[in-house]
Amino acid sequence: MRPLLVPGEEVLIDPPAYRRRATKQGDLVVAEHPQRPGFRLIKWVVAVEPQGCFLQGIDRAASTDSRTFGWVSRLRILGQVVCRVP
């Protein structure tokens, strides 16, 4: 499967502090990896619960995501991707 983003592309995000709505299922977000501080991920939100967000990559066979590291706290969601810059 072809990746949604390729190395070198940049994304613009809408940080939670400025968003008018909460993170919801279907959002593409930038999040801090829960086990690797400072490492950022771009993943789809597939579920939102009180404990946080369940994130998955578009290529499930090749993605490291919540199936590996579990639910991600909403505090680790850095923002929703609003556009990409080639």
HELIX and SHEET records of a PDB file:
HELIX    1   1 PRO A   16  TYR A   18  5                                   3    
HELIX    2   2 SER A   66  PHE A   69  1                                   4    
HELIX    3   3 ARG A   74  ARG A   76  5                                   3    
SHEET    1   A 5 GLU A  10  ASP A  14  0                                        
SHEET    2   A 5 ILE A  77  VAL A  85 -1                                        
SHEET    3   A 5 LEU A  28  GLU A  32 -1                                        
SHEET    4   A 5 ARG A  40  GLU A  49 -1                                        
SHEET    5   A 5 GLY A  52  GLN A  56 -1                                        
END                                                                             
